[in-house]
Amino acid sequence: MLLQPKPADVFVDRHNGPDDSAVAEMLRTIGVESLDQLIDETVPAAIRLKQPLNLPAALTERAFLAKFKGIAGKNRLFKNYIGLGYHDTQLPAVIQRNILENPGWYTAYTPYQAEIAQGRLEALINYQTMVMDLTGLEIANASLLDEGTAAAETLHMFHSLSKKKNATRYFVSEQVLPQTIDVLRTRATPLGIELVVGDHRTADLTDESLFGAILQYPAADGAVYDYTDFISKAHDNNLFVTVAADLLALTLLTPPGEMGADAVVGNSQRFGVPMGYGGPHAGFLATKDAFKRVIPGRIIGQSIDAAGNKAYRMALQTREQHIRREKATSNICTAQVLLSVLAGMYAVYHGPQRLKQFATNIHALTQVLETELKALGLDQRNQFYFDTLDIKLESQELQNAIKQEAEAAGINFRYFEEHGSPRVGISLHQNTEVTDVADIVAVFSKVLGKGESKMLSLPEEISVNWADSLIRKSSYLTHPIFNSHHSEHEMLRYMKQLENKDLSLAHSMIPLGSCTMKLNATAEMIPVTWPEIGGLHPFAPREQAQGYSEIFRELEAWLCEVTGFAAVSLQPNSGAQGEYAGLLAIKGYHDARGDQHRNVALIPASAHGTNPASAVMAGMQVVVVKSTEEGNIDVADLKAKAAQYADKLSCLMVTYPSTHGVYEETIIDICETIHQHGGRVYMDGANMNAQVGLTSPATIGADVCHLNLHKTFCIPHGGGGPGVGPIGVVADLAPYLPGHVVVDADGRTEGAVSSAPWGSASILPISYAYISMMGGEGLTQATRTAILNANYIKARLEEHYPVLYTGANGRCAHEMILDCRQFKKAGIEVEDIAKRLMDYGFHAPTVSFPVAGTLMVEPTESESKEELDRFIEAMIGIRKEIAEVEAGRADAKDNLLKHAPHTAATALTHEWTRPYTREQAVYPTEYARMFKFWPAVSRIDSAYGDRNLICSCTSVEEYADQEEKLVATDKGPSY
């Protein structure tokens, strides 16, 4: 017997769903003889790559993890007291294991289908309540990308609301975090807004050119100021005021809302989320109820379902960018849902008493440290502080000596200058112990030559020397949810109860077009929780992050190979932010050439709504290009408009393959037309899963594109975030990639689009792992399999649902649009199909985008033939149910679809009056009978929730009759 030794554990076989026998059967169904034939019929020959991807050979999971352990080990874990919005913290193990490391939480999709997302929505309501309580304001959103971008969103919001129509200046306290000022400047400049940076104590608020201001609380140097008078004077002069605040400090300090602030922004990182070299972390924005219709980002609201029960949903959804497009004041698409959930659960687990105790301990240790440093003769400048001391030094030489000695002891401080004098900033945190304070004192003692280190102890009680107006007197986190789950048993059960209400990839495929819900392999996820990845401060010296530097360097090179571009920036921490950064690179290129007048962006009518919103934010004028009846860009219209605006043309924004799921044959001609008229081509990378290894943005003629690492490159969606949206550019755009004011990001020192220099650095290892374990051949095979899976679904469903658009040979790309508009004649809406799919155990495809009344289906390469067949069976079953309505055998209003989804409470009601059976309602297939996923609530009344906006935890008494309502008769949808 002859044996053939070869690798047995090949990762690509784990990632791609269909095996060889399934592929053969699927190809027969499609009607082609080989996968090569299908790809040749799908992807135009003119854009095919001439050479395979030049990437390192694929590693097995075991080999990758061993290699990556060595890379991560190059990061040096110092004790970090740098502050500036990032602090060491402790994520409770029960939350780490059961949320951060749990695919039931991290593989779920954005909760657009609220009936199967009630767990996440409740967790986000908790987060919003936490933010509102601590900031003292009336409404909060369910997270933004980080503190800097949250601050920038309030700048945009208040600029659009200002009644001072000629006011174009914005006051920024010089004590706002430097990275926040950097982001503010980036966002303000394209809109013609000037930042006025100065001392808030001497600012002239009567200046008629000002429309708003932003302050930091506590300030960047740690000082705590009472801003009540400043805010009052600002309001007297019709200025809006934003305060960037520290949530943990607000457990002890008077909340900005009580000082009169119009908005409070910040970062919830220190509520249990590792620093991760900069992210991802959930930013927050709280504001007054008067601004609820304009607050950017997602708001989770409370509504009722068809039976009258309490239910959560995303409120005010019509403000999403795909509705408002170029009229949107924000391009936000991704939130930081998973990180918001972590921070909110941190507050639920610890409750107000423990949170206040953490803050008390930190402040007490800071007092001890101040006492000891003053005893050494040092000058501590902050009269009032929470956790940060500002040490004024006599010379630069002394600062250098302290830095050298501290780093020798494995300690990082903040080193800066203020008003010409060198300073050392020291920020303590939750994990600081009294022995750490002794180590800090020892550094200064040694440098100053003032004796041996000594034992220190935490005082039994401390006296807070703050002004009375700064001491918080109002209560917070009083709702039972923050006072009921403090034992690990109770916390574990609560999180599991929420998890069980949510459908995720752990249950079934999520076939969302344009969203690419693929495998998030466990081996890719494992390094995320390693301390060598999570424990670094983003502003630590670069030499302490050699492991990260290697990851960045290799990942950028690999993404350059995939895109064909010359350079990549990893900083943008969402796809929409990548769009914005890409447009700024184009703008920077034109401006440097003296072409500041080039401000017209051509955008196809079918583009995702963030495209026009991003263009407007970048200071551009949007001109819409028509689509043909086949769904392609109208090339004649594009050429006419490119010629019409030739003198002003900045760029074309194009998605490829198109948003309609087609490889447009004319793409090279389209790109050449734009170049001929002096413009550049921005390619939206939302559909890169249909390009990798087969074609590339550079090959089609694009100059810049963003890549959704949370789509094509396997970072999980996390229930709606985190996302990562790095951009790749051709060589002459590389100088205009984003920089960072605090950390020299590869020679670029300004123009940040996110707070951290490498954005959400701690989840980049996921994409690094994916590429490492797939290799060039594996990545290409994934693309081919994604196209196979999509065309297989198309072949099986097209006799039941018309497929709206196809390519020249009748093929779709990696996704397709199923036309459901003809069912309206029978009274069936596409929404009814989406809700009925829940009864079959599936999340709906993308609803009514990019065409109203349609479903956009994307199966990805990770789904097996068996799972595809289950979805197809569900869709065919629903089509038969629609046929019953069309034929009059089922009532137009009282039918399976109109009452979907069916909950357990509905099925178990004592009186069943429906014209169909309970079994038809809840067990439409044998698979559903065996592995039933029960929606937590019936169809939610969206309009009710918008009319009666409640976005925080409600009292238990208000729902005392909940059990009676659960068995109430389902009245059906309200629309």
Phi, psi and omega in degrees: 000133178257134177244150181240097178295132174197163181305129182264336186249076183268123188296324183303329178289335175282326186280315181277135186288305186286137172271182187300319181292322178294319179302315181299317180293320179295320179297321177298318179297319180291327180099031176233160184271339183207162176294325176302317180298316179300315181295320179296326180280347185257312186262121182305136183300328185295339183250006181288142176295143179274338182229149176292161179299134180264082181234159179302153179300147182296142177255152170287166178302315182296316181293321180297311184297325176293316179296316185289331176300321177293320179294312180299328180295346177282347173281134182256124185269096176270163167283121186255122176235036185281323181073230182056040174091000179229127186220145173296145183208179181231113174279118180306138185301325181295328177281320179301311185291322191260354174233298185299323182260014188248114181297340174298335176260316190274348180260002181285162182261167174311135189282052174292324175267086194293331184298334179247029178219026185294332179293309178297320182296321176295319178298325179284327172299320176301315180299313180299317179298316178303312182295316180298315181298314186286328182273342181078027180240173196263344181209147178217154177266173185266044170099146171241183191287320179189181185294317182299314181287331174297317177297320180294326179295323178290327175302311179297315183299313184283332174295320180289334182270343187298135176274354177272083192301334181261007181277120183231018181239148186227122181280132179234119176301138178294348178264009168290148182307135186301323180291330177292318177299321179300312180294318178302317181295318178301315185283330184282321189303311182298338181266005179074022178264132180258131174274135175249101184265126182191189181277122183296338182286341182239009184293142177268098183276357177275355179299116184292346180277352179273140174243347181191179181207158175224138182233162179243137188216108349299161183290167183303326179274003177099348182292145178249124182242149171272115185263010185303311182294319179302313183294320179298315179293323178298316179295324177300334181253021176060040175253141171272144182234127174253140174240124173271120191231161178260116185299320182293322177298330183287354171288341179244329185267150175304127183292147181301329178301325178284343174274353178105005183302143177278332178208150174232129180236168177167202187225130181267020185303319187284003171269059170090359184264124181304151180297321172057030181058025173128347180159175010276148177221150180273117168282159178229157175216116175245148181206185181279155181302331181298339184256015186295336181276353182236356180299131181283164177087191185262137175242129175268126182238166179257136176225203175229156176263185186296339178265003180087008180276153176299136178209148180257154178200166171284120186271160174052045186292342181292351176277358180297153189293336179287350175265310188275335176050237187291350177272355180290143176266000179214150178254016186301129174237306179275140169253189176244061189300309183301321181286326174297318179299316179300313182294319179295319179293327175302317179289323178297315184292316184274327180071172185296326183292313181292321178300315178296325179293319175303312181296319179298315180298317180298314182294322179297315179295325178294322176296317178300316180297317179300315181301315183291320181290322176295324178296336176276359179091012181276154185258101178267121194269341185278118177293309176245136179210164174253296185228004190231130176254145179244105185262116178273129184251161183278336186204160175295327180298319179294319177300316180296320180295320178296317180299315181296315181291320180296316181292329174296332179268005180075035184233137174246127169250177171264131179243123184205175175240144175221121181054039174086356181249139178292143183227157168236126176257136180230115180246120178272169188208183185301325185272001179289131176249167181297331176292329176294320177298318178299321178295322178295313179300322181298325178299311182292321180300316182294316181295320182277352180064041186241052170098176183278159175290155182226163178286137177241160178221153178281126182296151180291330175207156180231159175252123180276123186264016181291156170300147184302327182292345180266349184272123183293132178243342181278152179277166180203158180051047181274345182297145181306331182300331180267006184225022187231348191234046186270344171272152183295324178302310182295321180295315179302313182294321179297313180297322179292323177300318179291315180304321184290349178270354188247136172270133180223184176294347174290344181259312186194172180294151176241094194273055188274117175297142180071005185239340168052068181271086186252180180302132169250088191297142181301320180297329177289329186276333188307313184295343184302326184264005175291138179299331179294340177262318185274341192268003184267137173282138183295340181254015173294153179306140185303327183293344176275354185237043182295327176297312177300317180302321179293319177299312180300312184300313182288318181296318177300317180296318180294319179291327173298317179296318181293321184269338186082010183267172185267334185209154180224140169248130180268003189290318185301129184253030166195164178297317179295324177291327173297318175305311183298315180297322178296319179292324177295325177297318177295316179298317179299321178297311180297316182298319181295335179268005181081016182255048182299340182283349180282099185224014180264127176249119174276129183224124179299150181299334184274359187294153173300144186298338178291337181300302179296326179296317179296320181297317179295319177298331178275009176083022184256159175261127183270129172239121186275135176259135184291160171249151176280172178297335179279357178092001181271166172297133176285099187298322179298317179294319179298315181295322179295318182285327176297320178289318181299321183253023187306319183288338183247000187293123176263310186195166166248135171255121184222142175258136181218133346310164187298165177299342179272004176081033184228139170279103182289128184292338188266011190298321180295317177299320179299312181295319180297323178299316180296316179298322180298334181258018173085006180265172176242161184248120173261124177254123175287124185271017183302330184251029178298341179296345176258007180246322194306120177088344180255320176212189179201160177303318180296323182295322181281346177111010179286157179253337181205145172210156170257155179240125176277097179294339177277006174240276187298325190249026157077004170293130184296153178288334175063027180080014179129012179152149023278157171234164173220133184228060180300158179241144172249147183219157172287168191302319186282354173261348184304322180297348186251017173289157183296145175247201180203136187283335183268316182245128178292100182273086177058044174088356181254118191248009177205173178086032181293144173252350174221167186293324185259146186297328177242032174056228183274071190298324190287348176255359174298329176304337179295311179291324176301317179294317182301310181293321180299320185272343178267321186068173182298317180295319180293319178299318180295319179295325177298317179297315180299320181290323177299319178293320177300309183300319180295315181290332175294313177299317179302314182297324182281331188256346190292340175281347180256325180227123177300135174270121194292316185226142174219169178280187185301329182257018177079014180258154170260168177277238181267358182209165180213162178249120176267126184274117181247010187291332182293342181284346180300331179298331178266005179086008181263125179262159178300330177297325179296321178295317180300316182288324180293328177302331178299323179294332177276353178093022182234149167281143181290152167296179179296127187262126171059030171221132003273002181238128179300141177080019181233168172240128177257118189252128174226111184278337188066169182281346189277349183272135179285164176300323180300318179290320176301318180295323178296319178294317179298317177302319179295314181295321178292320177300318179294322178298322177294323178293323176295319180300325178297322178289315180302323182277355180083004179280342174238142183295142184295335182245333184251076185218176184303322184283318184293332181266355182289149359277158181259123181269169176298321180297322178295314184293331184264006180298147185296322184249118180252113185245007182288153179279006175233166185277160174301321182297317176300325183292313191250344180234064183289343177222163177296325179296318179297325179295321184279325187230051187297129168257120183265118172302142185284332182223164175280185182306129185272139178274099184292319183298321179300317181296328179282326178289330183236069188291116173233118186235026175221169179301135179258160185292150178297322183301327183296337181238038182294334181263026183304316185297321179295321181293330183299334180254011177293156180293132178289119183278354183084175183295152185266011182223000000 
